[in-house]
Amino acid sequence: MTDKKNEPVAASSDEPQTEADDTSDNAVITIQAKATSEADEEEVGGVPATLFENRADLNSALAQLMEEAEEAVSHQDRDDRKVVSGRVPTQPLPIIQDNSNEEELIFLREQVETLNERLRLFQQDVERSKKRSDEQRQHLRSDLTASLLKNILPAFDTLYLAIEESQHVLEDYPNLTDLNTGLSMTANQLTQAFLAVGVETLNPKGIAFDPQFHEATESAPSDEHPPGTVMEVFQIGYRIGKRLVRPARVRVSIGSKEKATNLRDLEAVAEGSESND
């Protein structure tokens, strides 16, 4: 009897102990899981926060890492500046004396002198060609003007003869005064038109005879005109510059009548002596 009563008591005491062990195991697992989750939440930069004693240690480590990174970048910038600055020379480059180029330099100088001389000659040729071209153009213009002038000279001669004749008859026919004035004005306008194109009228009455532009058709003694002076113009002449288009045909004075008589006597004596010989 005693053994049977004791068996149930032992069995009942074992069941509560097993339940207590299970309960304690569950509590330990729960605590570890909670600790693991808290540690995962405090990881910074892949480093668990549990490795540091507190939050201040974590901040100090991060600050140290930032300083090291900044120092590395600053050091790299200084190295780059040294490399760049080393490319620019601070001292003048030395002059390298190369005697092998002296002959080439002499040759090049000779070539430059030759080219300069050719350029000078070319410029002279250009100037001569320009001058020759201007002269040819001026000569051609003069030829054309002279050709036109020769074709219209007879009309001008008629105009001047009309002016001269009208002046001779003004005393007898005073009503021709207006006609004579109109003809004279026309002649003056034509003279100005000639001057505009380079044509000069030769009307040398009262001036010294010039054989280059005057043609002496007659000579006569005159007490009013000194020897060699143009007494009368029979036909007006024209020239373009120094080019004579037509000479002025004139009568030239040989001096006073007394001198002219003595001259004729001398000429007669000279002719008589020649005939006697």
LUMDOPA-868366 format. One line per 3 residues: their letters; for each residue z, x, y of N, C-alpha, C. Coordinates in steps of 0.2 Angstrom, whole numbers. Example, Ala and Ser with C-alpha at 12.3 -4.5 7.8 and 13.67 -1.06 7.14 Angstrom:
AS = 39 66 -28 39 62 -22 39 66 -16 | 35 64 -11 36 68 -5 39 64 0
This chain:
MTD = 0 4 -6 0 0 0 0 4 6 | 4 9 6 4 14 12 -2 17 13 | -6 19 8 -13 22 9 -18 18 12
KKN = -18 12 11 -23 7 13 -22 6 21 | -15 5 22 -14 4 29 -16 10 34 | -15 16 31 -16 21 35 -24 22 36
EPV = -28 21 32 -35 22 32 -39 18 38 | -37 12 39 -40 8 45 -38 11 51 | -32 13 52 -30 16 58 -33 23 60
AAS = -35 27 55 -39 33 56 -46 31 58 | -49 26 55 -56 25 57 -56 22 64 | -52 18 66 -52 16 72 -51 21 78
SDE = -47 26 76 -46 31 81 -52 36 82 | -56 36 77 -62 41 77 -68 37 82 | -69 31 82 -74 28 85 -73 29 93
PQT = -68 28 96 -67 29 103 -68 36 105 | -67 41 101 -68 48 103 -75 49 103 | -79 46 99 -87 47 99 -90 44 105
EAD = -87 38 107 -90 35 113 -88 39 119 | -82 42 119 -81 46 125 -85 53 126 | -87 56 120 -91 61 120 -98 60 123
DTS = -100 54 121 -107 52 123 -107 50 131 | -102 48 133 -101 46 140 -101 52 144 | -97 58 142 -97 64 146 -103 67 146
DNA = -107 67 140 -114 70 140 -118 67 145 | -118 61 146 -123 57 151 -121 59 158 | -114 60 159 -112 61 166 -115 68 168
VIT = -114 73 163 -117 80 164 -124 80 166 | -128 76 162 -135 76 163 -137 73 170 | -133 68 172 -134 65 178 -133 69 184
IQA = -127 73 183 -126 78 188 -131 84 189 | -133 86 183 -138 91 183 -145 89 186 | -147 83 185 -153 80 188 -152 79 195
KAT = -146 77 197 -145 76 204 -146 83 208 | -143 88 205 -143 94 208 -150 97 208 | -153 96 203 -160 99 203 -165 95 208
SEA = -164 89 209 -168 85 214 -166 88 221 | -159 89 222 -157 91 229 -160 98 230 | -160 103 225 -163 109 226 -170 109 227
DEE = -174 104 224 -181 104 225 -182 102 232 | -178 97 235 -179 95 242 -178 100 247 | -174 106 245 -173 111 250 -177 117 249
EVG = -182 117 245 -187 123 245 -191 123 251 | -191 130 254 -195 131 260 -200 137 258 | -206 136 259 -211 142 258 -210 144 251
GVP = -209 139 246 -209 141 239 -203 145 237 | -198 145 241 -191 149 240 -186 143 240 | -183 142 234 -177 137 234 -172 139 239
ATL = -169 133 242 -164 134 247 -157 136 244 | -157 136 237 -151 137 234 -150 145 233 | -155 149 235 -155 156 235 -151 159 241
FEN = -150 155 246 -147 157 252 -140 153 252 | -136 157 256 -129 154 256 -129 148 260 | -133 148 265 -132 141 270 -139 141 274
RAD = -140 136 278 -146 135 282 -147 140 287 | -142 144 289 -142 149 294 -146 155 291 | -144 156 285 -148 162 281 -155 161 281
LNS = -157 154 279 -164 152 279 -168 153 285 | -165 151 291 -168 152 297 -169 159 299 | -164 163 298 -164 171 299 -170 174 295
ALA = -170 172 289 -176 175 285 -183 173 288 | -183 167 290 -190 165 293 -191 168 299 | -186 169 303 -187 173 310 -189 180 308
QLM = -186 183 303 -188 190 302 -195 191 299 | -197 186 295 -204 186 293 -209 185 299 | -208 181 304 -212 180 309 -212 186 314
EEA = -207 190 315 -207 196 318 -211 201 315 | -211 202 308 -215 207 305 -222 205 305 | -224 199 305 -231 197 306 -234 198 313
EEA = -230 197 318 -232 199 325 -232 206 326 | -228 210 323 -228 217 323 -235 220 320 | -236 217 314 -242 219 311 -248 218 315
VSH = -249 212 318 -255 210 322 -255 214 328 | -250 216 331 -250 220 337 -252 227 335 | -249 230 330 -251 236 328 -259 237 326
QDR = -262 231 323 -269 231 322 -273 231 328 | -271 227 333 -274 227 340 -274 234 343 | -269 238 343 -268 244 346 -273 249 342
DDR = -274 248 336 -279 253 332 -286 251 334 | -287 244 335 -294 242 337 -296 245 344 | -291 245 349 -292 247 355 -293 255 355
KVV = -290 258 351 -291 265 351 -298 267 348 | -300 263 343 -307 264 341 -312 263 346 | -311 257 350 -316 256 355 -316 261 361
SGR = -310 262 363 -310 267 368 -312 274 366 | -312 276 360 -315 282 358 -322 283 358 | -326 277 359 -333 277 359 -336 279 366
VPT = -332 278 371 -334 280 378 -331 287 380 | -336 291 381 -334 298 383 -330 298 390 | -325 302 390 -321 302 397 -323 309 401
QPL = -327 313 397 -329 319 400 -336 320 401 | -339 323 406 -347 324 406 -349 327 400 | -355 325 397 -358 328 391 -360 335 393
PII = -360 340 389 -362 347 390 -370 347 390 | -373 351 395 -380 351 395 -382 357 390 | -387 354 386 -389 359 380 -395 362 383
QDN = -395 368 383 -401 372 385 -405 373 379 | -411 371 380 -416 371 374 -422 375 377 | -423 381 375 -429 385 378 -435 383 375
SNE = -435 379 369 -441 377 366 -445 372 370 | -441 368 375 -445 363 379 -447 366 385 | -446 372 387 -448 375 393 -456 375 394
EEL = -459 377 389 -466 377 389 -469 370 390 | -466 365 386 -468 358 387 -467 356 394 | -462 358 397 -460 356 404 -465 358 409
IFL = -467 365 408 -472 368 412 -479 364 411 | -481 363 405 -487 359 403 -487 352 407 | -481 349 406 -481 342 409 -482 342 417
REQ = -479 348 420 -479 348 427 -486 350 429 | -490 354 425 -497 355 427 -501 349 426 | -499 345 421 -503 338 421 -502 334 427
VET = -495 334 429 -494 330 435 -497 332 441 | -498 338 442 -501 341 448 -509 339 447 | -512 340 441 -519 338 440 -520 331 442
LNE = -515 327 439 -516 319 441 -515 318 448 | -511 321 451 -510 320 459 -516 322 462 | -519 328 460 -525 330 464 -531 325 462
RLR = -532 323 456 -537 318 455 -536 311 459 | -529 309 460 -528 303 464 -530 305 471 | -528 310 474 -530 312 480 -538 312 481
LFQ = -541 315 477 -549 314 477 -551 307 477 | -548 303 472 -550 297 471 -549 293 478 | -543 294 481 -542 290 487 -547 292 493
QDV = -549 299 493 -554 301 498 -561 297 496 | -562 297 490 -569 293 488 -568 286 490 | -563 283 489 -562 276 491 -563 275 499
ERS = -560 280 503 -560 279 510 -568 280 512 | -571 285 509 -578 287 511 -582 281 509 | -581 278 503 -585 272 501 -584 266 506
KKR = -578 265 508 -576 260 512 -579 261 519 | -579 267 521 -582 269 528 -590 268 527 | -593 270 522 -600 269 521 -602 262 520
SDE = -598 258 517 -599 251 516 -599 248 523 | -594 249 527 -594 246 534 -600 248 538 | -602 255 538 -608 257 541 -614 253 539
QRQ = -615 252 533 -621 249 530 -620 242 532 | -615 238 532 -614 232 534 -616 231 542 | -613 235 546 -615 235 553 -622 237 554
HLR = -625 241 550 -632 243 551 -636 237 549 | -634 233 544 -638 227 542 -638 222 547 | -632 221 550 -631 216 555 -635 218 561
SDL = -635 224 563 -639 226 568 -646 225 567 | -649 226 561 -656 225 560 -658 218 560 | -653 213 558 -655 206 558 -655 204 565
TAS = -650 206 569 -650 204 576 -656 207 580 | -658 213 579 -664 216 582 -670 212 580 | -671 210 574 -676 207 572 -677 200 575
LLK = -671 196 576 -671 190 579 -673 191 586 | -670 196 589 -671 197 597 -678 199 598 | -681 202 594 -688 204 596 -693 198 596
NIL = -691 193 591 -695 187 591 -694 182 597 | -688 183 600 -687 178 606 -688 182 613 | -689 188 613 -690 192 619 -695 190 624
PAF = -701 188 621 -706 185 626 -704 179 630 | -700 175 627 -697 169 630 -692 171 636 | -688 176 635 -684 179 640 -688 182 645
DTL = -693 186 644 -697 189 649 -700 184 653 | -703 178 650 -705 173 654 -700 170 659 | -694 169 657 -689 166 661 -687 171 667
YLA = -687 177 666 -685 182 671 -691 182 676 | -697 182 674 -703 182 678 -703 175 683 | -701 170 680 -700 164 683 -695 164 689
IEE = -689 167 687 -684 168 692 -686 173 698 | -690 178 696 -692 183 701 -697 179 706 | -702 176 703 -707 172 707 -704 167 711
SQH = -699 163 709 -696 158 713 -693 161 719 | -690 167 718 -686 170 724 -691 172 729 | -697 174 727 -702 176 732 -705 170 736
VLE = -705 164 733 -708 158 737 -703 154 740 | -696 156 740 -691 151 742 -692 150 750 | -694 155 753 -695 154 761 -700 149 762
DYP = -706 149 758 -711 144 759 -709 137 756 | -706 137 751 -704 131 747 -697 131 746 | -693 129 751 -686 128 751 -683 123 746
NLT = -687 118 744 -685 114 739 -685 117 732 | -687 123 731 -687 126 724 -680 130 724 | -676 129 728 -669 133 728 -665 130 722
DLN = -665 124 721 -661 121 715 -664 124 708 | -671 124 708 -674 127 702 -672 134 701 | -673 138 706 -671 145 706 -664 146 703
TGL = -659 142 706 -652 142 704 -651 141 697 | -655 135 695 -654 133 688 -657 139 683 | -662 142 685 -665 147 681 -660 153 680
SMT = -657 155 686 -653 161 686 -647 159 682 | -644 153 682 -638 151 678 -640 152 671 | -646 150 669 -648 150 662 -648 157 659
ANQ = -651 161 664 -652 169 662 -645 172 661 | -640 170 665 -633 173 665 -630 170 658 | -631 164 657 -628 162 650 -631 165 644
LTQ = -637 166 644 -641 170 639 -638 177 638 | -637 180 644 -634 187 644 -627 187 641 | -623 183 643 -616 182 640 -617 181 632
AFL = -622 177 630 -622 176 623 -625 182 620 | -629 186 623 -631 192 620 -625 197 619 | -621 197 624 -615 202 624 -610 200 618
AVG = -610 193 617 -605 191 612 -608 193 605 | -614 195 604 -616 197 597 -618 204 597 | -616 208 603 -617 215 603 -624 217 606
VET = -627 213 609 -634 215 613 -632 216 620 | -634 222 622 -634 223 629 -640 223 633 | -640 220 639 -646 220 643 -647 226 647
LNP = -653 229 648 -654 235 652 -658 233 658 | -655 232 663 -658 231 670 -656 236 675 | -659 242 675 -656 248 678 -658 249 685
KGI = -660 244 689 -662 244 696 -657 247 700 | -658 253 704 -654 256 708 -649 261 705 | -650 263 698 -646 268 695 -650 273 693
AFD = -647 279 691 -651 285 689 -655 283 682 | -661 286 682 -666 285 677 -663 289 671 | -663 285 665 -660 288 658 -666 288 653
PQF = -669 293 652 -675 293 647 -673 291 640 | -667 291 639 -665 288 632 -666 281 631 | -665 277 637 -665 270 637 -671 267 642
HEA = -673 271 646 -678 269 651 -685 272 650 | -690 268 652 -697 271 651 -700 270 658 | -702 276 661 -705 277 668 -712 275 667
TES = -714 270 669 -721 268 670 -725 270 676 | -721 271 681 -723 273 688 -718 277 691 | -720 282 696 -716 285 700 -718 285 708
APS = -714 285 712 -716 284 719 -711 287 724 | -714 289 730 -709 292 735 -705 286 738 | -699 288 740 -695 283 743 -690 286 748
DEH = -689 284 754 -684 286 759 -677 283 757 | -677 277 754 -671 274 752 -668 276 746 | -672 278 741 -669 280 735 -669 287 734
PPG = -664 290 731 -664 297 730 -669 299 724 | -671 305 723 -675 307 717 -672 305 711 | -676 302 706 -673 301 699 -670 294 699
TVM = -670 290 704 -667 283 704 -672 278 703 | -670 273 699 -675 267 697 -675 263 703 | -682 262 705 -683 258 711 -684 251 709
EVF = -688 250 704 -690 243 702 -690 243 694 | -688 237 692 -689 236 684 -694 231 683 | -699 233 679 -705 229 677 -703 225 671
QIG = -699 227 667 -698 223 661 -690 225 658 | -686 221 657 -679 222 655 -679 224 648 | -675 229 647 -674 232 640 -668 229 637
YRI = -667 230 630 -661 228 626 -659 234 621 | -653 234 620 -650 238 615 -644 235 611 | -643 237 605 -638 235 601 -633 241 600
GKR = -628 242 603 -624 248 603 -628 254 606 | -629 259 601 -633 265 603 -640 264 601 | -642 259 598 -648 257 595 -653 254 600
LVR = -658 257 602 -663 254 607 -667 249 604 | -667 243 606 -672 238 604 -678 238 608 | -678 239 614 -684 239 618 -681 243 625
PAR = -685 248 627 -683 252 633 -685 247 639 | -681 249 645 -683 245 651 -688 249 654 | -694 246 656 -699 249 659 -698 248 667
VRV = -699 254 670 -696 255 677 -701 259 681 | -700 259 688 -703 263 693 -697 268 695 | -699 274 696 -694 279 697 -695 283 704
SIG = -690 284 708 -691 287 715 -692 295 714 | -696 298 717 -697 305 717 -694 308 724 | -691 304 728 -688 307 734 -692 304 740
SKE = -690 308 746 -693 305 752 -701 307 752 | -704 303 757 -711 304 757 -713 311 759 | -710 314 763 -711 321 766 -711 326 760
KAT = -706 325 756 -705 330 750 -710 328 745 | -712 322 745 -717 320 740 -724 323 742 | -725 323 749 -732 326 751 -732 334 750
NLR = -726 337 751 -726 344 750 -727 346 742 | -724 341 738 -725 342 731 -732 341 729 | -735 337 732 -742 336 730 -747 342 732
DLE = -745 344 738 -749 350 740 -748 356 736 | -742 357 734 -740 363 729 -744 361 722 | -744 355 720 -748 354 714 -755 355 715
AVA = -758 353 721 -765 354 722 -766 362 722 | -762 366 725 -763 373 725 -763 376 718 | -758 373 714 -757 376 708 -764 374 704
EGS = -766 368 704 -772 366 701 -778 370 703 | -779 372 709 -784 376 712 -784 383 709 | -778 386 709 -778 393 706 -780 393 699
ESN = -778 388 695 -780 388 688 -787 387 687 | -790 383 692 -798 382 691 -801 388 693 | -799 392 698 -802 399 700 -802 404 694
D = -796 403 691 -795 408 685 -800 406 680
